[in-house]
Every structure is written in C-alpha cells, then in structure tokens.
Amino acid sequence: LFHLNLSYNDIRPGECAILAEALCNNHTLFGLHMVGNGASVDPLGFIIPFAPGTATEREERQAKTNLYIENIPAHLRLDTGANSWTQPDAGAAAVPGAPPAGAPLISPLARPSSETYTAEGLQLEKDWAELRSQVQHPWEFGHGSGCEVVARDVDICWICENWIEQRVSYIPGWSGNETSADEVKSVVAYLSIDDFAYPLRLSRTEEPFLHRLLQREREDRWASLPRQGRDAKWKTEPCLTKSGRLVRWTAWRMLPPSKTPIQLIFQVNGVFTTADDMPAHELETTSKSPVVRAATEANVM
C-alpha cells in the first residue's frame, strides 16, 4: 500500500491515535490523506491526533505549513493522485509515456513523467483529483466540531504535492570554523517547516574529497543571491581525516518543492549556529520554539 485516502471518514482522535501507533514504523505508505478526521498528517508523515484545547495552536502551526504547500508550482504537483502499481491489461489502450508491457515497475517518486496507468485508470484518478480539489463548504460536513476539523486541517501528501528527498549536511571546517573534523561530536538541525520544533539528527559519514564538486555544491546554493559579503565567510578547505577523506554530517528529509524558502538552524555540539556554506539571514518568525529564542540567524535551503 503506497497511497491511501481516508478523508472525511469521521475518525475520532482516539481512533486516529490507534492508526498513528500502528503506522509509527511504516516505511511503505508514502501518501496519506486525513482531512475531515480527528487528526492531521505532519511534514514528517506521522499522524497527529487532535488534543483537546489545542485548536488555536494547531491553527497557527498549520497556517505556517500552508505557506509551503500553497506555493508549490502547479506543474510540480502530481494531480493525478495515487499511482498504480499494476501493469495495463492485455489489449488496453496505452498511456503516453508508460513503460511497455512486461517492463519492471519503478517507484513513482523516481519516475515523475511515466505512469503505469491504463486509460481507464488514469481517468478514474483524474476524477478523484478533481473532486478532491473542489472547494468544500462547512455545511456539507455537518456542524460543530466537524466544521472546525475541516476548516483547520491541512492536507499534506508527499505524493500529490511531489515532495522530494533533500539532504541536510554540515561539513566541519567548511560549514563552520572547526580546525579538525574530530571537533564535531554531534549535529542537529531544525527546519522552519516543522516550526523549528523537531530535531533532525545528522550522522557522521566519510566520503572521497573532491574539491571541485564541493565548491560547485556551495555555489549552487548561493546562485540566486548577490556575491557581496559571502566570500568572507567561504572557507578554502574543509577538515579532512588523516587518510584525506571528507567528513560530512548528514541526514535526509522529505520536503515540498515550494517557492517559499525553508529556513534551517543547526545545533553543533549543543550550540545553535548557521552553516557558512549556505545563505543565511536574520531570523524573523513568530515561532515560540526555544530554538528560535536561542538563535539570531537561519540558513536558507
């Protein structure tokens, strides 16, 4: 099961908590719709049951998430909905771009331009997407708390919004002022799409040192920004191991391809900081997160 729509089934928060626990270690369900129930899906893909008395806090958090979801370019959205994992029946009309019969199926996330739909299946998915995109009126879903759930919920789906896997990394001596790779003992990152509330723990890795590729990676991050002021922060060489390998602290996150920049704060050895190889600006947010109160700047991904 790869993509599931449970919207508007009047599933209560207690029942949603059972689903949340059952899916805690899920690694196969990539798209889940929970609109119109007693829970929402957070950017990490977890089901979050609604708790009593948290309506205002929930509304503020979801309004911030909306900034990223609403600013995903239309051409990057997968409006056909759930992807089919079955080959077309023999003799069925082929869909342009679909692989030939007998070809191995690959993940839709890795194959954004070729779907394994029959023409009939594609039409059904389009009908579902059209219905899902209609404006919902409160009186269509009853009254009272049901209306509040519909009004405040935000539909986050990694598949429909075409979320992509993004690497978050910190390189000693390149991202910071370290003189030895062994100076860094721990790295944690906090992202604005999570309201800087969830720690993303990075793990130490080693890789061959290719200076040209590393420099290109840094320049790509700054491509849309003026050069003034950035050269002073740019390091010439990262810290390497005794065998000449590059140390990179890294983690991966699913993020939306939004036009709204995602802000990032690092915590290196317990100290909040920004990475010098990424653009940074003064932190301006209404977040109540302790991370924000301790930091003055944030990187921009």
C-alpha positions as CSV (number, residue, x, y, z in Angstrom):
1,L,0.0,0.0,0.0
2,F,1.6,3.2,-1.2
3,H,-1.1,5.9,-1.3
4,L,-4.2,6.0,0.9
5,N,-7.1,8.5,1.2
6,L,-9.1,8.3,4.4
7,S,-10.5,11.8,4.2
8,Y,-13.9,12.6,5.7
9,N,-14.5,9.3,7.5
10,D,-15.3,11.0,10.8
11,I,-12.4,9.1,12.5
12,R,-12.2,10.4,16.1
13,P,-9.0,11.5,17.7
14,G,-8.8,8.3,19.9
15,E,-9.3,6.1,16.8
16,C,-6.7,8.2,15.0
17,A,-4.2,7.5,17.8
18,I,-4.6,3.8,17.1
19,L,-3.7,4.4,13.5
20,A,-0.8,6.6,14.5
21,E,0.7,3.9,16.7
22,A,0.2,1.2,14.0
23,L,1.9,3.3,11.4
24,C,4.7,4.6,13.6
25,N,7.3,2.3,11.9
26,N,5.7,2.5,8.5
27,H,8.2,2.6,5.5
28,T,5.9,1.8,2.6
29,L,2.9,4.2,2.8
30,F,4.2,7.4,1.3
31,G,0.9,9.3,0.8
32,L,-1.9,9.6,3.4
33,H,-4.9,11.9,3.4
34,M,-6.6,12.5,6.8
35,V,-8.6,15.7,6.1
36,G,-12.0,15.7,7.8
37,N,-10.9,13.4,10.7
38,G,-9.7,13.9,14.2
39,A,-6.0,14.1,13.2
40,S,-3.7,15.6,10.7
41,V,-0.5,14.4,8.9
42,D,2.6,16.4,9.8
43,P,5.5,17.1,7.4
44,L,7.4,14.1,8.7
45,G,4.5,11.9,7.6
46,F,3.2,11.0,11.0
47,I,-0.5,11.0,12.0
48,I,-1.0,13.6,14.8
49,P,-4.3,13.1,16.7
50,F,-6.0,16.3,17.8
51,A,-5.8,17.0,21.5
52,P,-8.5,18.9,23.4
53,G,-7.8,22.6,23.9
54,T,-5.1,22.8,21.2
55,A,-7.3,24.3,18.4
56,T,-5.5,27.7,18.4
57,E,-2.0,26.3,18.5
58,R,-2.9,23.8,15.8
59,E,-4.4,26.5,13.6
60,E,-1.2,28.6,13.9
61,R,1.1,25.7,13.1
62,Q,-0.9,24.6,10.1
63,A,-1.1,28.2,8.8
64,K,2.7,28.2,8.7
65,T,2.7,24.9,6.9
66,N,0.3,26.3,4.3
67,L,2.9,28.8,3.2
68,Y,4.9,26.0,1.8
69,I,2.1,23.8,0.4
70,E,0.3,26.6,-1.3
71,N,3.4,27.9,-3.0
72,I,4.3,24.6,-4.8
73,P,4.3,25.4,-8.6
74,A,1.3,23.8,-10.3
75,H,3.5,22.0,-12.8
76,L,5.2,20.2,-9.9
77,R,2.1,18.8,-8.4
78,L,1.1,15.3,-9.2
79,D,-2.6,16.0,-9.7
80,T,-3.4,12.5,-10.9
81,G,-3.4,11.3,-7.3
82,A,-2.4,7.8,-6.2
83,N,-0.1,5.9,-8.6
84,S,-1.0,2.4,-9.9
85,W,1.4,-0.4,-9.2
86,T,-0.2,-2.8,-11.8
87,Q,0.7,-3.2,-15.4
88,P,-2.1,-2.5,-18.0
89,D,-4.3,-5.4,-19.0
90,A,-3.5,-7.0,-22.4
91,G,-5.1,-5.1,-25.2
92,A,-5.8,-2.0,-23.0
93,A,-5.1,1.4,-24.5
94,A,-1.6,2.5,-23.7
95,V,-0.9,5.8,-21.9
96,P,1.7,8.0,-23.5
97,G,5.0,7.7,-21.6
98,A,4.1,4.4,-19.9
99,P,6.6,1.6,-20.0
100,P,5.9,-1.3,-22.3
101,A,4.1,-4.4,-21.1
102,G,6.4,-6.6,-19.1
103,A,8.8,-3.8,-18.1
104,P,9.7,-3.7,-14.4
105,L,7.8,-1.2,-12.3
106,I,9.8,1.5,-10.5
107,S,8.8,3.9,-7.8
108,P,6.5,6.8,-9.0
109,L,8.8,9.2,-6.9
110,A,11.7,8.2,-9.1
111,R,9.7,8.3,-12.3
112,P,7.7,11.5,-12.3
113,S,7.0,11.5,-16.1
114,S,5.9,8.0,-16.7
115,E,2.8,6.4,-15.1
116,T,1.7,2.8,-15.3
117,Y,-1.9,3.6,-15.9
118,T,-4.5,2.2,-18.3
119,A,-6.5,4.9,-19.9
120,E,-9.5,4.0,-17.8
121,G,-7.4,4.0,-14.6
122,L,-6.0,7.4,-15.4
123,Q,-9.5,8.9,-15.9
124,L,-10.5,7.5,-12.5
125,E,-7.5,9.1,-10.9
126,K,-8.3,12.4,-12.6
127,D,-11.9,12.3,-11.4
128,W,-10.6,11.7,-7.9
129,A,-8.2,14.6,-8.1
130,E,-10.9,16.9,-9.5
131,L,-13.3,16.0,-6.6
132,R,-10.5,16.5,-4.1
133,S,-9.7,20.0,-5.4
134,Q,-13.2,21.3,-5.1
135,V,-13.9,24.0,-2.5
136,Q,-15.6,22.3,0.5
137,H,-18.4,24.2,2.2
138,P,-18.8,23.8,6.0
139,W,-22.5,22.9,5.8
140,E,-21.5,19.9,3.6
141,F,-19.9,18.2,6.6
142,G,-22.3,18.8,9.4
143,H,-21.9,21.3,12.2
144,G,-19.9,22.0,15.4
145,S,-16.6,20.3,15.8
146,G,-16.8,18.6,12.4
147,C,-16.7,22.0,10.7
148,E,-13.7,23.1,12.8
149,V,-11.8,20.0,11.8
150,V,-12.4,20.7,8.1
151,A,-11.5,24.3,8.4
152,R,-8.3,23.9,10.3
153,D,-6.9,20.8,8.7
154,V,-4.1,20.9,6.1
155,D,-3.7,18.1,3.6
156,I,-0.1,17.1,3.4
157,C,0.6,14.3,0.9
158,W,4.2,13.5,-0.2
159,I,2.8,12.0,-3.5
160,C,0.2,14.6,-4.5
161,E,2.5,17.5,-3.7
162,N,5.5,15.8,-5.3
163,W,7.7,16.1,-2.2
164,I,11.3,15.2,-2.7
165,E,14.1,13.7,-0.6
166,Q,16.5,16.5,0.4
167,R,19.9,16.1,2.0
168,V,20.8,18.3,5.0
169,S,24.5,18.3,5.7
170,Y,27.2,20.0,7.8
171,I,30.9,19.8,6.9
172,P,33.5,20.6,9.6
173,G,35.8,23.3,8.6
174,W,33.7,24.1,5.5
175,S,30.4,24.9,7.2
176,G,32.0,26.2,10.4
177,N,35.2,27.3,11.9
178,E,36.5,23.9,13.1
179,T,40.2,23.1,12.6
180,S,39.7,19.4,13.0
181,A,36.9,17.1,11.8
182,D,37.0,15.4,15.2
183,E,36.0,18.6,17.0
184,V,32.3,18.0,15.9
185,K,30.7,15.4,18.2
186,S,27.0,16.0,17.4
187,V,24.9,17.9,14.8
188,V,21.2,18.5,15.0
189,A,19.1,20.6,12.5
190,Y,15.8,22.3,13.0
191,L,13.6,23.3,10.0
192,S,11.0,26.1,9.7
193,I,8.5,23.7,8.0
194,D,8.4,21.9,11.4
195,D,8.2,25.3,13.2
196,F,11.7,24.5,14.5
197,A,10.1,22.0,16.9
198,Y,11.5,18.7,15.7
199,P,15.3,17.8,15.9
200,L,16.7,16.2,12.8
201,R,19.8,14.3,14.0
202,L,22.7,14.1,11.5
203,S,25.1,11.2,11.3
204,R,28.8,11.3,10.6
205,T,29.8,9.9,7.2
206,E,33.1,9.9,5.3
207,E,33.5,10.3,1.5
208,P,36.2,10.9,-1.0
209,F,37.3,14.6,-1.1
210,L,36.5,16.1,-4.5
211,H,37.2,19.9,-4.1
212,R,35.6,20.9,-7.4
213,L,32.4,19.1,-6.6
214,L,32.2,20.5,-3.1
215,Q,32.8,24.0,-4.4
216,R,30.1,23.6,-7.1
217,E,27.7,22.4,-4.4
218,R,28.3,25.6,-2.4
219,E,28.0,27.9,-5.4
220,D,24.7,26.3,-6.4
221,R,23.2,27.2,-3.0
222,W,24.2,30.8,-3.5
223,A,23.4,31.1,-7.2
224,S,20.4,33.4,-6.8
225,L,22.0,35.7,-4.2
226,P,24.4,38.6,-4.6
227,R,28.1,37.7,-4.2
228,Q,28.8,40.6,-1.9
229,G,29.6,39.5,1.7
230,R,29.7,35.8,1.0
231,D,33.4,35.4,0.0
232,A,34.5,36.5,3.5
233,K,32.6,33.5,5.1
234,W,33.7,30.9,2.5
235,K,36.3,28.5,3.6
236,T,39.0,27.4,1.1
237,E,39.5,23.8,2.5
238,P,37.3,21.6,4.7
239,C,38.7,19.5,7.5
240,L,39.9,16.1,6.3
241,T,40.7,12.8,8.1
242,K,44.3,11.5,8.3
243,S,43.6,9.4,5.2
244,G,42.4,12.5,3.2
245,R,38.7,11.8,3.3
246,L,35.9,14.4,3.7
247,V,33.7,14.2,6.9
248,R,30.1,15.1,6.3
249,W,27.4,15.1,8.9
250,T,24.2,14.3,7.0
251,A,20.5,13.4,7.2
252,W,17.6,13.2,4.7
253,R,14.2,14.9,4.8
254,M,11.1,14.8,2.6
255,L,10.4,18.4,1.6
256,P,7.9,20.1,-0.7
257,P,9.2,21.8,-3.9
258,S,7.9,25.1,-2.7
259,K,8.8,28.6,-3.8
260,T,8.8,29.6,-0.1
261,P,12.3,29.1,1.2
262,I,12.7,26.7,4.1
263,Q,14.8,28.0,7.0
264,L,17.3,25.9,8.8
265,I,19.1,26.2,12.1
266,F,22.0,23.9,13.1
267,Q,23.0,22.9,16.6
268,V,26.6,21.8,16.6
269,N,28.0,20.4,19.9
270,G,25.0,21.9,21.7
271,V,25.5,25.4,20.2
272,F,23.0,26.9,17.8
273,T,24.6,28.3,14.7
274,T,24.4,28.6,10.9
275,A,26.5,27.0,8.2
276,D,28.9,29.3,6.3
277,D,28.5,27.3,3.1
278,M,24.7,28.2,2.9
279,P,23.0,31.5,2.6
280,A,21.8,32.9,5.9
281,H,19.7,35.8,7.0
282,E,18.3,37.4,10.2
283,L,15.7,35.1,11.7
284,E,12.2,36.6,11.6
285,T,9.4,34.4,12.8
286,T,6.6,34.3,15.3
287,S,7.6,30.7,16.4
288,K,7.5,30.1,20.1
289,S,10.1,27.3,19.8
290,P,13.0,27.5,22.3
291,V,15.3,27.1,19.3
292,V,14.2,30.4,17.8
293,R,14.7,32.2,21.1
294,A,18.3,30.9,21.2
295,A,19.2,31.7,17.6
296,T,19.5,35.0,15.7
297,E,20.1,33.8,12.2
298,A,18.9,30.9,10.0
299,N,20.2,29.3,6.8
300,V,18.0,29.2,3.7
301,M,17.7,25.9,1.8
